[in-house]
């Protein structure tokens, strides 16, 4: 059963039987919003990019994004860059896989971001979401609809963080500006 998350809401990544999830997928989907013009409506392609920044004791130790598809330890993998969105017709346009069992013990948080590499704002995006899927069986666990219509170029989407022996996901949905994950670091730090 999917949990439709709200900003700030957290969910445990424990299975119903008390066991911990071992592998999850953070999926991102979006579509370009049609723009009305003198000659009708048209859409302009929007290139959003998903990134995952791995932190240990509030310090970035690795990042996974379209130019670095696999974390140095192999526990986090980006499935590849999508330049236009909407390809999945409601499914994931970009995804980041996390093998929770392989994440090094010193990594205590993974922050997921989305940014417009071309600098377009979220006013040009619709139907944007991030979702967490149990990669072992394909079951969607949680979905967070990204607020659209803003004049910002990025969002700090969510974080997956250690809580005792397991993991928790928290929906963040914080608007930010930047074309790359590096640009977003000042906006990420308050969420650690």
Residue, then its C-alpha position, 0 to 999 in steps of 0.5 A: x500500500x502506497x503512502x501519499x506523503x506530505x512535506x515533512x512526513x517520515x516513514x519507516x523503511x521496515x517491512x510489515x514483518x519487522x524486517x528491514x528493506x534491503x533495496x529501494x528505488x527513488x523514482x522521479x517523474x515529470x512532464x513539461x507543462x503546456x504553455x499557451x501562446x498566440x498560436x495555441x499551446x505548446x510544450x518545451x522539453x524540460x531536463x530535470x536531473x535526480x541526484x543522491x548525495x551521501x553524507x557521513x556525520x553531516x559531511x558529503x562523502x559521495x554523490x550519484x548523478x548523471x555524470x557519476x552513475x555509481x557511488x564509489x562503494x557500489x551501493x547507489x546507482x543512477x539508471x541514466x539521464x532523461x533529457x525530456x521527462x514524460x517518457x514514463x507516462x506516469x512512471x519514473x523518468x529517472x531513478x536512483x537505486x539504493x542497496x541499503x544493505x551495502x551502504x557503508x556504516x559511516x553513511x548516515x543520510x542520503x539526500x535526494x535532489x532534483x534540479x533543472x540542468x537547463x535552468x528552467x523553473x518549476x513553472x514549466x513542469x507539471x505532474x512531478x513526483x518522487x516515489x520510493x519503491x521496494x526494489x525486491x518486489x516492485x511495490x511502491x511504498x511512498x509517493x511525494x508530489x513535488x509542488x509545481x508552479x514555483x520560480x525555483x529551479x530545484x527541490x531538495x526532495x527527500x532524505x533516507x536516513x539511519x534510525x537505529x538499526x533501520x532506515x527512515x524516509x522523510x519527504x522534504x520538498x524544499x524549493x531551491x535554486x541551482x542547476x547542479x547538486x553542487x549549487x544546492x549544497x547550501x540548501x541541503x545542509x539545514x536538512x542534515 
